[in-house]
């Protein structure tokens, strides 16, 4: 039995109503979903800290989430882990025709544009003829707010839609005047747009600024002891 087969067997046993773990048996897609998101952030944290031992463990925890969801789906005759892996393999081959086919790509930037074009084509094929797809389909609501804002902004830009984020200066002045949740949201959206224009990752920038702020606060705290 290889490592993957062993893992799948362990997960099936944990979910066994008669011989499994009561906690695991009681879980559902909805209750496990928050853990899935959390484990993805744990992976990100290990990478940022450069801790490869922690990364190995956190990748295992993230893999557990995939196996857990696949096992629950299998119990409901929806799909199983093999179907998940096959779907992913098909997608990777389909989206890399320059590797597995005859297409040519000259740079990573060109490949990214081609990838986005293929994703748009796939979205269009999933919609019925009477329900045309939107360029904004597929931007998950569960994404962190700044990350989702930047994804939406990129989609709007690629589709050449008329919608634009408020200008940063105007958004800042409006927020100073009203200090409302609405004006704050517009200001944050303007900041996300500014980050996109500068080729920066707003989510990462905020995380790094928060980390620096935390380190400084801890230093002050330590001096008070």
HUHUGI-V39394 format. One record per helix or strand of 3 or more residues. SS is the DSSP state (h for helix, s for strand). FROM is the first residue (numbers start at 1). TO is the last residue. If there is no record, write none. Layout:
SS/FROM/TO
SS/FROM/TO
//
This chain:
h/3/14
h/22/26
h/29/49
h/52/75
h/81/94
h/97/100
h/108/126
h/145/158
h/168/178
h/181/197
h/202/224
//
